[in-house]
Amino acid sequence: MRNVEGSNEGWSSESSYGKQLEEQAIVILLDSKATEAACRMTNELKLAGIGIKMVDEKLDVDKQLLTVTKPGIRFIICIGLEDSSNDQVKLMDMLDLYEKVMPMDQAIYCIEKIYPPAAFT
């Protein structure tokens, strides 16, 4: 979007909403058939104000490690075909060092408990 002077300065097609969040969680798609569930999980967390990124398991292992070990990433959510058919995900907490298979809604609740959504006015 351009401003009155015709330049892009001060305006952006990407709002600050898209850039304000540091990644706090990563969704790893383990099977391409579970894409719908992974996208649903990613969107739910974005709507709650959680900085999240989705990566494909086919991504180069070095790139996966760089992404997952990035400072600030606390949660890793793995979604595979078997899990997505039951609406289950594997949630890994990198700070408390635990992992658990649970329903997607419960995983979202656990993450929102740590990073509560901003109060709307």
Secondary structure, DSSP 8 states (H G I E B T S, - for coil): ---TTS--TT--SS-HHHHS----EEEEES-GGGHHHHHHHHHHHHHTT--EEEEETTS-HHHHHHHHTSTT--EEEEE-HHHHHTTEEEEEETTTTEEEEEEHHHHHHHHHHHS------
